[in-house]
């Protein structure tokens, strides 16, 4: 019985981490817009998930495609410009 409780606790822990990781960066603003020093709210229907599990939102597919040409540079630019 104890083994099943530990397994359930472990599974719930993994689910909790996955849910937290799914929360988008930059309060759902367009990451490419922020990299270009512009605040552009989005509905977060266009996204990209980094290899670190961070979710970034974009206003358009084109913005995401442009962002992905240099993701590390664009993330750094967005982080520098963005303020909560």
Biopython code that builds the backbone (N, CA, C, O; Angstrom):
import numpy as np
from Bio.PDB.StructureBuilder import StructureBuilder

atoms = [
    (1, "UNK", "N", (0.819, -1.194, 0.000)),
    (1, "UNK", "CA", (0.000, 0.000, 0.000)),
    (1, "UNK", "C", (0.866, 1.262, 0.000)),
    (1, "UNK", "O", (0.557, 2.215, -0.714)),
    (2, "UNK", "N", (1.935, 1.282, 0.782)),
    (2, "UNK", "CA", (2.792, 2.460, 0.845)),
    (2, "UNK", "C", (3.461, 2.737, -0.496)),
    (2, "UNK", "O", (3.652, 3.892, -0.877)),
    (3, "UNK", "N", (3.814, 1.675, -1.205)),
    (3, "UNK", "CA", (4.466, 1.834, -2.500)),
    (3, "UNK", "C", (3.546, 2.577, -3.481)),
    (3, "UNK", "O", (4.009, 3.437, -4.230)),
    (4, "UNK", "N", (2.259, 2.253, -3.477)),
    (4, "UNK", "CA", (1.327, 2.918, -4.391)),
    (4, "UNK", "C", (1.144, 4.383, -4.014)),
    (4, "UNK", "O", (0.958, 5.219, -4.898)),
    (5, "UNK", "N", (1.192, 4.714, -2.739)),
    (5, "UNK", "CA", (1.086, 6.113, -2.310)),
    (5, "UNK", "C", (2.297, 6.908, -2.783)),
    (5, "UNK", "O", (2.162, 8.053, -3.216)),
    (6, "UNK", "N", (3.466, 6.309, -2.702)),
    (6, "UNK", "CA", (4.663, 6.988, -3.177)),
    (6, "UNK", "C", (4.618, 7.201, -4.682)),
    (6, "UNK", "O", (5.015, 8.256, -5.178)),
    (7, "UNK", "N", (4.139, 6.208, -5.398)),
    (7, "UNK", "CA", (4.019, 6.327, -6.846)),
    (7, "UNK", "C", (3.033, 7.434, -7.209)),
    (7, "UNK", "O", (3.310, 8.246, -8.092)),
    (8, "UNK", "N", (1.897, 7.472, -6.541)),
    (8, "UNK", "CA", (0.902, 8.525, -6.792)),
    (8, "UNK", "C", (1.480, 9.903, -6.494)),
    (8, "UNK", "O", (1.261, 10.843, -7.258)),
    (9, "UNK", "N", (2.206, 10.032, -5.408)),
    (9, "UNK", "CA", (2.821, 11.311, -5.041)),
    (9, "UNK", "C", (3.835, 11.733, -6.092)),
    (9, "UNK", "O", (3.912, 12.910, -6.445)),
    (10, "UNK", "N", (4.613, 10.780, -6.595)),
    (10, "UNK", "CA", (5.604, 11.087, -7.624)),
    (10, "UNK", "C", (4.923, 11.535, -8.914)),
    (10, "UNK", "O", (5.360, 12.501, -9.540)),
    (11, "UNK", "N", (3.874, 10.853, -9.311)),
    (11, "UNK", "CA", (3.147, 11.212, -10.528)),
    (11, "UNK", "C", (2.523, 12.596, -10.378)),
    (11, "UNK", "O", (2.595, 13.403, -11.305)),
    (12, "UNK", "N", (1.923, 12.883, -9.249)),
    (12, "UNK", "CA", (1.332, 14.196, -9.024)),
    (12, "UNK", "C", (2.395, 15.290, -9.042)),
    (12, "UNK", "O", (2.142, 16.392, -9.528)),
    (13, "UNK", "N", (3.564, 14.995, -8.522)),
    (13, "UNK", "CA", (4.666, 15.960, -8.563)),
    (13, "UNK", "C", (5.087, 16.271, -9.986)),
    (13, "UNK", "O", (5.332, 17.431, -10.318)),
    (14, "UNK", "N", (5.175, 15.259, -10.825)),
    (14, "UNK", "CA", (5.534, 15.459, -12.226)),
    (14, "UNK", "C", (4.462, 16.280, -12.931)),
    (14, "UNK", "O", (4.789, 17.172, -13.714)),
    (15, "UNK", "N", (3.202, 15.999, -12.671)),
    (15, "UNK", "CA", (2.108, 16.759, -13.277)),
    (15, "UNK", "C", (2.160, 18.217, -12.831)),
    (15, "UNK", "O", (1.956, 19.118, -13.644)),
    (16, "UNK", "N", (2.429, 18.454, -11.568)),
    (16, "UNK", "CA", (2.494, 19.827, -11.060)),
    (16, "UNK", "C", (3.615, 20.601, -11.737)),
    (16, "UNK", "O", (3.433, 21.767, -12.085)),
    (17, "UNK", "N", (4.757, 19.982, -11.927)),
    (17, "UNK", "CA", (5.870, 20.639, -12.601)),
    (17, "UNK", "C", (5.505, 20.920, -14.048)),
    (17, "UNK", "O", (5.816, 21.998, -14.555)),
    (18, "UNK", "N", (4.853, 19.984, -14.729)),
    (18, "UNK", "CA", (4.455, 20.173, -16.126)),
    (18, "UNK", "C", (3.471, 21.324, -16.260)),
    (18, "UNK", "O", (3.564, 22.103, -17.208)),
    (19, "UNK", "N", (2.538, 21.445, -15.337)),
    (19, "UNK", "CA", (1.562, 22.532, -15.382)),
    (19, "UNK", "C", (2.261, 23.868, -15.183)),
    (19, "UNK", "O", (1.950, 24.835, -15.879)),
    (20, "UNK", "N", (3.199, 23.940, -14.244)),
    (20, "UNK", "CA", (3.933, 25.174, -14.012)),
    (20, "UNK", "C", (4.759, 25.552, -15.236)),
    (20, "UNK", "O", (4.839, 26.730, -15.584)),
    (21, "UNK", "N", (5.367, 24.581, -15.886)),
    (21, "UNK", "CA", (6.205, 24.844, -17.038)),
    (21, "UNK", "C", (5.390, 25.364, -18.221)),
    (21, "UNK", "O", (5.928, 26.062, -19.080)),
    (22, "UNK", "N", (4.116, 25.039, -18.273)),
    (22, "UNK", "CA", (3.280, 25.440, -19.394)),
    (22, "UNK", "C", (2.846, 26.906, -19.323)),
    (22, "UNK", "O", (2.294, 27.425, -20.293)),
    (23, "UNK", "N", (3.079, 27.572, -18.214)),
    (23, "UNK", "CA", (2.701, 28.983, -18.071)),
    (23, "UNK", "C", (3.582, 29.827, -19.004)),
    (23, "UNK", "O", (4.808, 29.757, -18.914)),
    (24, "UNK", "N", (2.983, 30.617, -19.890)),
    (24, "UNK", "CA", (3.778, 31.368, -20.867)),
    (24, "UNK", "C", (4.633, 32.468, -20.242)),
    (24, "UNK", "O", (4.282, 33.057, -19.219)),
    (25, "UNK", "N", (5.750, 32.719, -20.885)),
    (25, "UNK", "CA", (6.648, 33.798, -20.480)),
    (25, "UNK", "C", (6.048, 35.150, -20.865)),
    (25, "UNK", "O", (5.172, 35.219, -21.728)),
    (26, "UNK", "N", (6.503, 36.190, -20.247)),
    (26, "UNK", "CA", (6.187, 37.577, -20.611)),
    (26, "UNK", "C", (4.701, 37.915, -20.578)),
    (26, "UNK", "O", (4.233, 38.756, -21.345)),
    (27, "UNK", "N", (3.960, 37.255, -19.685)),
    (27, "UNK", "CA", (2.540, 37.571, -19.502)),
    (27, "UNK", "C", (1.770, 37.552, -20.825)),
    (27, "UNK", "O", (0.901, 38.391, -21.063)),
    (28, "UNK", "N", (2.101, 36.585, -21.678)),
    (28, "UNK", "CA", (1.439, 36.367, -22.973)),
    (28, "UNK", "C", (1.683, 37.476, -23.991)),
    (28, "UNK", "O", (0.933, 37.585, -24.961)),
    (29, "UNK", "N", (2.713, 38.301, -23.798)),
    (29, "UNK", "CA", (3.054, 39.285, -24.831)),
    (29, "UNK", "C", (3.867, 38.596, -25.914)),
    (29, "UNK", "O", (4.510, 37.577, -25.659)),
    (30, "UNK", "N", (3.841, 39.150, -27.125)),
    (30, "UNK", "CA", (4.582, 38.585, -28.243)),
    (30, "UNK", "C", (6.082, 38.691, -27.969)),
    (30, "UNK", "O", (6.618, 39.786, -27.800)),
    (31, "UNK", "N", (6.748, 37.543, -27.928)),
    (31, "UNK", "CA", (8.178, 37.515, -27.632)),
    (31, "UNK", "C", (8.989, 38.241, -28.708)),
    (31, "UNK", "O", (9.973, 38.908, -28.389)),
    (32, "UNK", "N", (8.593, 38.121, -29.971)),
    (32, "UNK", "CA", (9.310, 38.822, -31.043)),
    (32, "UNK", "C", (9.091, 40.316, -30.915)),
    (32, "UNK", "O", (10.019, 41.098, -31.123)),
    (33, "UNK", "N", (7.874, 40.724, -30.576)),
    (33, "UNK", "CA", (7.608, 42.142, -30.347)),
    (33, "UNK", "C", (8.503, 42.704, -29.252)),
    (33, "UNK", "O", (9.070, 43.786, -29.401)),
    (34, "UNK", "N", (8.627, 41.972, -28.160)),
    (34, "UNK", "CA", (9.482, 42.424, -27.059)),
    (34, "UNK", "C", (10.938, 42.503, -27.489)),
    (34, "UNK", "O", (11.650, 43.430, -27.103)),
    (35, "UNK", "N", (11.386, 41.537, -28.288)),
    (35, "UNK", "CA", (12.760, 41.560, -28.785)),
    (35, "UNK", "C", (12.994, 42.798, -29.661)),
    (35, "UNK", "O", (14.120, 43.280, -29.783)),
    (36, "UNK", "N", (11.901, 43.307, -30.273)),
    (36, "UNK", "CA", (11.968, 44.505, -31.116)),
    (36, "UNK", "C", (11.580, 45.765, -30.326)),
    (36, "UNK", "O", (11.364, 46.830, -30.905)),
    (37, "UNK", "N", (11.496, 45.626, -28.998)),
    (37, "UNK", "CA", (11.170, 46.725, -28.084)),
    (37, "UNK", "C", (9.774, 47.282, -28.297)),
    (37, "UNK", "O", (9.556, 48.494, -28.298)),
    (38, "UNK", "N", (8.812, 46.340, -28.482)),
    (38, "UNK", "CA", (7.404, 46.714, -28.643)),
    (38, "UNK", "C", (6.557, 45.809, -27.754)),
    (38, "UNK", "O", (6.816, 44.609, -27.664)),
    (39, "UNK", "N", (5.556, 46.374, -27.105)),
    (39, "UNK", "CA", (4.604, 45.588, -26.324)),
    (39, "UNK", "C", (3.426, 45.221, -27.218)),
    (39, "UNK", "O", (2.674, 46.088, -27.663)),
    (40, "UNK", "N", (3.275, 43.907, -27.477)),
    (40, "UNK", "CA", (2.188, 43.433, -28.337)),
    (40, "UNK", "C", (1.476, 42.295, -27.603)),
    (40, "UNK", "O", (1.981, 41.173, -27.572)),
    (41, "UNK", "N", (0.302, 42.572, -27.007)),
    (41, "UNK", "CA", (-0.444, 41.509, -26.332)),
    (41, "UNK", "C", (-0.897, 40.444, -27.334)),
    (41, "UNK", "O", (-1.170, 40.758, -28.493)),
    (42, "UNK", "N", (-0.976, 39.202, -26.895)),
    (42, "UNK", "CA", (-1.446, 38.113, -27.758)),
    (42, "UNK", "C", (-2.472, 37.269, -27.016)),
    (42, "UNK", "O", (-2.630, 37.379, -25.800)),
    (43, "UNK", "N", (-3.161, 36.428, -27.769)),
    (43, "UNK", "CA", (-4.042, 35.445, -27.136)),
    (43, "UNK", "C", (-3.284, 34.135, -26.918)),
    (43, "UNK", "O", (-3.843, 33.150, -26.436)),
    (44, "UNK", "N", (-2.017, 34.145, -27.277)),
    (44, "UNK", "CA", (-1.110, 33.008, -27.070)),
    (44, "UNK", "C", (-1.539, 31.772, -27.883)),
    (44, "UNK", "O", (-1.301, 30.638, -27.469)),
    (45, "UNK", "N", (-2.166, 32.005, -29.035)),
    (45, "UNK", "CA", (-2.551, 30.873, -29.876)),
    (45, "UNK", "C", (-1.384, 30.388, -30.738)),
    (45, "UNK", "O", (-1.407, 29.263, -31.235)),
    (46, "UNK", "N", (-0.362, 31.236, -30.916)),
    (46, "UNK", "CA", (0.857, 30.843, -31.627)),
    (46, "UNK", "C", (1.969, 30.804, -30.588)),
    (46, "UNK", "O", (2.293, 31.823, -29.979)),
    (47, "UNK", "N", (2.552, 29.632, -30.388)),
    (47, "UNK", "CA", (3.561, 29.475, -29.337)),
    (47, "UNK", "C", (4.780, 28.702, -29.837)),
    (47, "UNK", "O", (4.777, 28.114, -30.918)),
    (48, "UNK", "N", (5.800, 28.727, -29.019)),
    (48, "UNK", "CA", (6.997, 27.911, -29.206)),
    (48, "UNK", "C", (7.489, 27.556, -27.817)),
    (48, "UNK", "O", (7.499, 28.405, -26.925)),
    (49, "UNK", "N", (7.899, 26.309, -27.624)),
    (49, "UNK", "CA", (8.438, 25.867, -26.338)),
    (49, "UNK", "C", (9.932, 25.609, -26.504)),
    (49, "UNK", "O", (10.351, 24.824, -27.354)),
    (50, "UNK", "N", (10.720, 26.280, -25.682)),
    (50, "UNK", "CA", (12.176, 26.131, -25.757)),
    (50, "UNK", "C", (12.595, 24.778, -25.212)),
    (50, "UNK", "O", (11.799, 24.064, -24.603)),
    (51, "UNK", "N", (13.855, 24.436, -25.440)),
    (51, "UNK", "CA", (14.371, 23.171, -24.907)),
    (51, "UNK", "C", (14.447, 23.188, -23.385)),
    (51, "UNK", "O", (14.657, 22.144, -22.766)),
    (52, "UNK", "N", (14.279, 24.355, -22.778)),
    (52, "UNK", "CA", (14.236, 24.482, -21.315)),
    (52, "UNK", "C", (12.808, 24.401, -20.792)),
    (52, "UNK", "O", (12.574, 24.545, -19.592)),
    (53, "UNK", "N", (11.846, 24.169, -21.696)),
    (53, "UNK", "CA", (10.456, 24.029, -21.295)),
    (53, "UNK", "C", (9.697, 25.332, -21.132)),
    (53, "UNK", "O", (8.566, 25.325, -20.646)),
    (54, "UNK", "N", (10.291, 26.449, -21.525)),
    (54, "UNK", "CA", (9.605, 27.741, -21.424)),
    (54, "UNK", "C", (8.752, 27.959, -22.664)),
    (54, "UNK", "O", (9.175, 27.684, -23.787)),
    (55, "UNK", "N", (7.534, 28.463, -22.438)),
    (55, "UNK", "CA", (6.587, 28.705, -23.521)),
    (55, "UNK", "C", (6.591, 30.194, -23.861)),
    (55, "UNK", "O", (6.453, 31.048, -22.984)),
    (56, "UNK", "N", (6.754, 30.487, -25.153)),
    (56, "UNK", "CA", (6.761, 31.859, -25.647)),
    (56, "UNK", "C", (5.576, 32.040, -26.590)),
    (56, "UNK", "O", (5.285, 31.163, -27.403)),
    (57, "UNK", "N", (4.893, 33.175, -26.480)),
    (57, "UNK", "CA", (3.726, 33.484, -27.298)),
    (57, "UNK", "C", (4.115, 34.455, -28.407)),
    (57, "UNK", "O", (5.056, 35.238, -28.275)),
    (58, "UNK", "N", (3.352, 34.380, -29.519)),
    (58, "UNK", "CA", (3.601, 35.241, -30.664)),
    (58, "UNK", "C", (2.278, 35.723, -31.236)),
    (58, "UNK", "O", (1.261, 35.036, -31.148)),
    (59, "UNK", "N", (2.306, 36.908, -31.819)),
    (59, "UNK", "CA", (1.106, 37.463, -32.433)),
    (59, "UNK", "C", (0.759, 36.796, -33.749)),
    (59, "UNK", "O", (-0.412, 36.734, -34.124)),
    (60, "UNK", "N", (1.773, 36.293, -34.459)),
    (60, "UNK", "CA", (1.563, 35.655, -35.764)),
    (60, "UNK", "C", (2.579, 34.530, -35.964)),
    (60, "UNK", "O", (3.584, 34.440, -35.259)),
    (61, "UNK", "N", (2.287, 33.679, -36.944)),
    (61, "UNK", "CA", (3.240, 32.632, -37.339)),
    (61, "UNK", "C", (4.534, 33.267, -37.852)),
    (61, "UNK", "O", (5.628, 32.772, -37.581)),
    (62, "UNK", "N", (4.399, 34.364, -38.592)),
    (62, "UNK", "CA", (5.568, 35.044, -39.140)),
    (62, "UNK", "C", (6.482, 35.553, -38.027)),
    (62, "UNK", "O", (7.705, 35.460, -38.130)),
    (63, "UNK", "N", (5.883, 36.093, -36.960)),
    (63, "UNK", "CA", (6.680, 36.570, -35.831)),
    (63, "UNK", "C", (7.443, 35.416, -35.189)),
    (63, "UNK", "O", (8.613, 35.558, -34.834)),
    (64, "UNK", "N", (6.770, 34.266, -35.042)),
    (64, "UNK", "CA", (7.454, 33.099, -34.468)),
    (64, "UNK", "C", (8.587, 32.643, -35.382)),
    (64, "UNK", "O", (9.678, 32.341, -34.898)),
    (65, "UNK", "N", (8.356, 32.586, -36.676)),
    (65, "UNK", "CA", (9.390, 32.153, -37.611)),
    (65, "UNK", "C", (10.603, 33.082, -37.570)),
    (65, "UNK", "O", (11.745, 32.626, -37.619)),
    (66, "UNK", "N", (10.349, 34.369, -37.482)),
    (66, "UNK", "CA", (11.443, 35.343, -37.392)),
    (66, "UNK", "C", (12.211, 35.159, -36.080)),
    (66, "UNK", "O", (13.441, 35.190, -36.067)),
    (67, "UNK", "N", (11.497, 34.972, -35.003)),
    (67, "UNK", "CA", (12.091, 34.760, -33.678)),
    (67, "UNK", "C", (13.017, 33.543, -33.691)),
    (67, "UNK", "O", (14.099, 33.570, -33.105)),
    (68, "UNK", "N", (12.584, 32.485, -34.361)),
    (68, "UNK", "CA", (13.336, 31.228, -34.360)),
    (68, "UNK", "C", (14.582, 31.260, -35.235)),
    (68, "UNK", "O", (15.359, 30.305, -35.224)),
    (69, "UNK", "N", (14.791, 32.326, -35.989)),
    (69, "UNK", "CA", (16.036, 32.472, -36.747)),
    (69, "UNK", "C", (17.219, 32.704, -35.816)),
    (69, "UNK", "O", (18.354, 32.369, -36.153)),
    (70, "UNK", "N", (16.952, 33.282, -34.634)),
    (70, "UNK", "CA", (17.996, 33.538, -33.633)),
    (70, "UNK", "C", (17.358, 33.540, -32.245)),
    (70, "UNK", "O", (17.306, 34.581, -31.591)),
    (71, "UNK", "N", (16.870, 32.377, -31.788)),
    (71, "UNK", "CA", (16.107, 32.354, -30.536)),
    (71, "UNK", "C", (16.867, 32.858, -29.312)),
    (71, "UNK", "O", (16.295, 33.588, -28.503)),
    (72, "UNK", "N", (18.123, 32.494, -29.153)),
    (72, "UNK", "CA", (18.868, 32.934, -27.963)),
    (72, "UNK", "C", (19.001, 34.459, -27.933)),
    (72, "UNK", "O", (18.816, 35.083, -26.888)),
    (73, "UNK", "N", (19.319, 35.046, -29.068)),
    (73, "UNK", "CA", (19.449, 36.502, -29.166)),
    (73, "UNK", "C", (18.108, 37.175, -28.907)),
    (73, "UNK", "O", (18.040, 38.174, -28.190)),
    (74, "UNK", "N", (17.041, 36.633, -29.487)),
    (74, "UNK", "CA", (15.713, 37.228, -29.315)),
    (74, "UNK", "C", (15.188, 37.068, -27.896)),
    (74, "UNK", "O", (14.527, 37.970, -27.381)),
    (75, "UNK", "N", (15.465, 35.945, -27.260)),
    (75, "UNK", "CA", (15.059, 35.774, -25.861)),
    (75, "UNK", "C", (15.773, 36.803, -24.996)),
    (75, "UNK", "O", (15.154, 37.439, -24.143)),
    (76, "UNK", "N", (17.066, 36.968, -25.214)),
    (76, "UNK", "CA", (17.833, 37.949, -24.429)),
    (76, "UNK", "C", (17.285, 39.358, -24.637)),
    (76, "UNK", "O", (17.149, 40.119, -23.679)),
    (77, "UNK", "N", (16.970, 39.711, -25.884)),
    (77, "UNK", "CA", (16.409, 41.033, -26.169)),
    (77, "UNK", "C", (15.053, 41.228, -25.524)),
    (77, "UNK", "O", (14.767, 42.291, -24.974)),
    (78, "UNK", "N", (14.214, 40.199, -25.591)),
    (78, "UNK", "CA", (12.882, 40.277, -24.981)),
    (78, "UNK", "C", (12.990, 40.411, -23.471)),
    (78, "UNK", "O", (12.275, 41.210, -22.866)),
    (79, "UNK", "N", (13.880, 39.635, -22.857)),
    (79, "UNK", "CA", (14.052, 39.701, -21.402)),
    (79, "UNK", "C", (14.565, 41.071, -20.965)),
    (79, "UNK", "O", (14.170, 41.576, -19.914)),
    (80, "UNK", "N", (15.433, 41.668, -21.758)),
    (80, "UNK", "CA", (15.976, 42.992, -21.427)),
    (80, "UNK", "C", (14.889, 44.064, -21.493)),
    (80, "UNK", "O", (14.834, 44.945, -20.634)),
    (81, "UNK", "N", (14.030, 43.994, -22.501)),
    (81, "UNK", "CA", (13.003, 45.025, -22.700)),
    (81, "UNK", "C", (11.785, 44.838, -21.807)),
    (81, "UNK", "O", (11.207, 45.813, -21.329)),
    (82, "UNK", "N", (11.396, 43.591, -21.583)),
    (82, "UNK", "CA", (10.147, 43.303, -20.877)),
    (82, "UNK", "C", (10.200, 43.732, -19.423)),
    (82, "UNK", "O", (11.217, 43.578, -18.746)),
    (83, "UNK", "N", (9.086, 44.271, -18.958)),
    (83, "UNK", "CA", (8.942, 44.551, -17.523)),
    (83, "UNK", "C", (7.537, 44.157, -17.109)),
    (83, "UNK", "O", (6.565, 44.526, -17.768)),
    (84, "UNK", "N", (7.425, 43.405, -16.016)),
    (84, "UNK", "CA", (6.101, 42.934, -15.577)),
    (84, "UNK", "C", (5.201, 44.059, -15.093)),
    (84, "UNK", "O", (4.063, 43.811, -14.695)),
]
sb = StructureBuilder()
sb.init_structure("model")
sb.init_model(0)
sb.init_chain("A")
sb.init_seg("    ")
for serial, (resi, resn, name, xyz) in enumerate(atoms, 1):
    if name == "N":
        sb.init_residue(resn, " ", resi, " ")
    sb.init_atom(name, np.array(xyz, "f"), 0.0, 1.0, " ", f" {name:<3s}", serial, name[0])
structure = sb.get_structure()
